[in-house]
Amino acid sequence: MQTNIILAGVGGQGILSIAYVIDNAALDAGFHFKQAEVHGMAQRGGAVQSHLRYGDGPIHSDLVPTGRADLVLSVEPLEVMRYWHYLSPDGWVVASVTPYVNIPDYPELDGLIENLAEFGRVVLVDSSLIARAAGNLRAQNMVVVGAAAPLLHFPDSTLEKYVEMLFAGKGQKTVDVNIRAFRLGRAAGLFFRGLVDGGLSIPDAVRLCRKIDPATVDPAHGPAWAAAIHGDRQLLEQVLAGESTVPCDRVAAPA
């Protein structure tokens, strides 16, 4: 078993913190791992990326070959497109849909989401919405780690252990915020996939998730949401228009 990951984002989004959590979880599990240095612009807003590889046997290079990435994990949606050629045919994209608009011709977000939807195997979360719900906008990187957690090979408890170790020096409040961001991100990612696997289009699933309070999200209700909306397009339009804030736990599976 070997897992190849491309980490992507922009300066200031905490790519090194993501690497710390996954690297240490891999060591904890007894895996071999290699990680390339984080490359890119050091200042806030410049593109950054790193290659991360772990497995149960020796790994001879720290660079992911083209077309061999099992996961592109990005804290910024446009940055995914920079690394699409690394993705394997069965690979996954886990990304935030919160744009970091650092160029004058940054594409329109709806069109960008349509492009991301073409990958098929995607988990898209609104990291800014979820991080705010967790208590700190700077926790967006841990939101994305949480969304990716079901695709990794470690128990949530192991990942959370290293989230706690990463932020322990900043006090218990910071630890608690980042653990909450991880958990809300995991729930949001699973709920998103429940919607998509239940038949909702990826763009509609993104729009719906962005209208729901992250604290109310229960992944188990994703398929029920999808089924209910298939039977009531008006409900979807109301939620997308902001005319309905029905929480997840009020949508029951159809009889």
C-alpha positions in Angstrom: 0.0 0.0 0.0 1.2 3.4 -0.9 -0.6 6.8 -0.8 0.5 9.8 -2.7 -0.8 13.3 -1.8 -0.3 16.7 -3.3 -0.9 19.5 -0.7 -1.8 22.8 -2.2 -2.8 26.3 -1.2 -1.4 29.8 -0.9 1.0 31.3 1.5 -0.5 31.8 5.0 -3.0 29.0 4.7 -1.0 26.5 6.8 0.2 23.9 4.4 3.0 23.0 6.8 0.5 22.4 9.5 -1.5 20.0 7.3 1.7 18.1 6.5 2.6 17.9 10.2 -0.7 16.2 11.1 -0.6 13.7 8.3 3.1 13.0 8.6 2.9 12.2 12.3 -0.2 10.1 11.9 1.7 8.1 9.3 4.6 7.6 11.7 2.2 6.7 14.4 0.7 4.0 12.2 4.1 2.6 11.5 4.2 3.7 7.8 7.2 4.8 5.9 6.9 8.3 4.6 8.6 11.0 2.7 7.6 14.7 2.2 9.1 17.2 -0.2 9.8 20.7 1.1 7.0 23.2 0.7 7.7 25.1 -2.5 6.4 28.4 -3.8 6.0 32.0 -2.7 6.9 32.5 0.9 4.8 35.7 1.3 1.1 35.5 2.1 -1.0 34.9 -1.1 1.6 33.2 -3.3 1.0 29.6 -4.5 2.6 26.9 -2.3 2.6 23.1 -2.7 4.2 20.0 -1.2 4.3 16.3 -2.1 3.6 13.8 0.7 3.9 10.0 0.4 3.4 7.2 2.9 3.0 3.5 2.7 3.8 0.1 4.3 7.1 -0.3 2.3 10.1 1.8 1.5 9.5 5.0 -0.5 12.4 5.9 -2.7 11.5 9.4 -3.8 9.7 12.3 -2.1 8.1 13.4 -5.4 4.8 12.2 -6.6 5.0 11.0 -10.2 2.6 12.6 -12.8 -0.7 10.8 -12.8 0.0 8.9 -9.6 -1.6 11.2 -6.9 -4.3 9.5 -4.8 -5.3 12.8 -3.4 -5.0 16.5 -4.2 -5.7 18.3 -0.9 -6.1 22.0 -1.4 -7.2 24.9 0.9 -7.9 27.0 -2.2 -10.1 25.9 -5.2 -8.2 27.4 -8.1 -4.9 25.8 -6.8 -6.4 22.4 -7.6 -6.3 23.2 -11.3 -2.5 23.8 -11.1 -2.0 20.1 -10.1 -4.7 18.2 -11.9 -2.2 16.4 -14.1 -0.8 14.7 -11.0 -4.1 13.0 -10.2 -4.5 9.3 -10.9 -7.6 8.1 -12.7 -9.0 6.9 -9.4 -7.7 9.8 -7.4 -9.7 12.2 -5.2 -9.8 15.9 -4.9 -10.5 17.4 -1.4 -10.7 21.2 -1.5 -12.2 24.3 0.0 -14.5 26.3 -2.2 -13.4 29.5 -0.4 -11.5 31.5 -3.0 -8.3 33.5 -2.2 -8.6 36.2 -4.9 -4.9 37.1 -5.4 -4.9 37.8 -9.1 -7.0 40.4 -11.1 -8.4 37.7 -13.5 -9.5 35.2 -10.8 -12.2 33.1 -12.4 -15.9 33.3 -11.4 -16.5 30.9 -8.6 -19.5 29.1 -10.1 -17.5 28.3 -13.2 -14.6 27.1 -11.1 -16.9 24.7 -9.2 -18.2 23.4 -12.5 -14.6 22.7 -13.5 -13.9 20.9 -10.2 -17.0 18.9 -10.6 -15.5 17.3 -13.7 -13.1 15.4 -11.5 -16.1 13.4 -10.2 -14.3 12.0 -7.1 -14.4 15.3 -5.2 -15.1 16.5 -1.7 -15.8 20.2 -1.6 -16.3 22.2 1.6 -16.7 25.9 2.4 -13.7 26.2 4.8 -14.3 29.8 5.8 -17.9 29.1 6.7 -16.9 26.1 8.8 -13.8 27.7 10.4 -16.0 30.6 11.5 -18.4 28.1 13.1 -15.5 26.5 14.8 -14.4 29.8 16.3 -11.5 31.1 14.2 -11.1 31.8 10.4 -7.5 30.7 10.6 -8.6 27.1 11.2 -9.5 26.6 7.5 -6.6 24.2 7.0 -7.9 21.9 9.8 -11.3 22.0 8.2 -9.8 20.6 5.0 -7.8 17.9 6.9 -11.1 16.8 8.5 -12.8 16.7 5.1 -10.0 14.4 3.9 -9.9 12.2 7.0 -12.2 9.4 5.6 -9.8 9.0 2.6 -6.7 8.6 4.8 -5.6 5.5 6.6 -5.7 6.7 10.2 -8.3 6.7 12.9 -9.8 10.1 13.6 -8.4 9.9 17.1 -4.9 9.7 15.7 -5.3 12.7 13.5 -6.9 14.6 16.4 -4.0 13.7 18.6 -1.6 15.5 16.3 -3.9 18.4 15.8 -3.8 18.8 19.5 0.0 18.5 19.6 0.4 21.0 16.8 -1.5 23.7 18.6 -0.8 22.8 22.3 1.7 25.6 22.6 -0.9 28.2 21.8 -3.3 27.2 24.6 -6.3 25.0 25.1 -8.7 27.4 23.5 -6.7 27.2 20.2 -6.5 23.5 20.5 -10.3 23.2 21.0 -11.0 25.5 18.0 -8.9 23.4 15.7 -10.3 20.1 16.9 -13.7 21.5 16.3 -12.7 22.7 12.9 -11.4 19.2 12.1 -14.7 17.5 13.2 -17.0 20.0 11.5 -14.9 19.6 8.3 -15.2 15.8 8.5 -18.9 16.0 9.0 -19.3 18.5 6.1 -17.3 16.4 3.7 -19.2 13.3 4.5 -22.5 15.1 4.2 -21.5 16.6 0.9 -20.7 13.1 -0.5 -24.0 11.8 0.9 -25.7 14.5 -1.2 -23.7 13.7 -4.3 -24.0 9.9 -3.9 -27.7 10.4 -3.4 -28.0 12.0 -6.8 -27.5 15.7 -6.3 -25.2 17.4 -8.8 -21.8 18.5 -7.3 -22.6 22.3 -7.9 -26.0 21.9 -6.2 -24.5 20.0 -3.3 -21.9 22.8 -2.8 -24.6 25.5 -2.9 -26.8 23.6 -0.5 -24.0 23.0 2.0 -23.1 26.6 2.0 -26.6 27.5 3.1 -26.5 25.2 6.2 -25.2 26.0 9.6 -22.1 23.7 9.9 -23.0 23.0 13.5 -26.2 21.3 12.5 -24.7 19.0 9.9 -25.1 15.2 10.5 -23.5 13.1 7.7 -26.1 10.4 8.2 -28.7 12.8 6.8 -27.0 13.4 3.5 -28.9 10.7 1.6 -32.2 11.8 3.1 -31.6 15.4 2.0 -30.8 14.3 -1.5 -33.9 12.1 -1.6 -36.2 14.8 -0.2 -34.9 17.4 -2.6 -35.3 15.1 -5.6 -39.0 15.0 -4.6 -39.2 18.8 -4.0 -37.2 21.0 -6.3 -38.9 24.0 -4.8 -37.2 23.2 -1.4 -33.8 23.2 -3.1 -34.5 26.5 -4.8 -35.7 28.0 -1.5 -32.6 26.9 0.4 -30.3 28.1 -2.4 -32.0 31.5 -2.4 -31.6 31.8 1.3 -35.4 31.7 1.8 -35.2 28.5 4.0 -32.8 27.7 6.8 -34.2 24.3 7.6 -31.5 22.4 9.6 -30.4 19.0 8.6 -32.1 17.2 11.5 -35.5 18.3 10.2 -35.2 16.5 6.9 -36.3 12.9 7.4 -35.8 10.1 4.9 -38.9 9.7 2.8 -41.3 6.9 3.7 
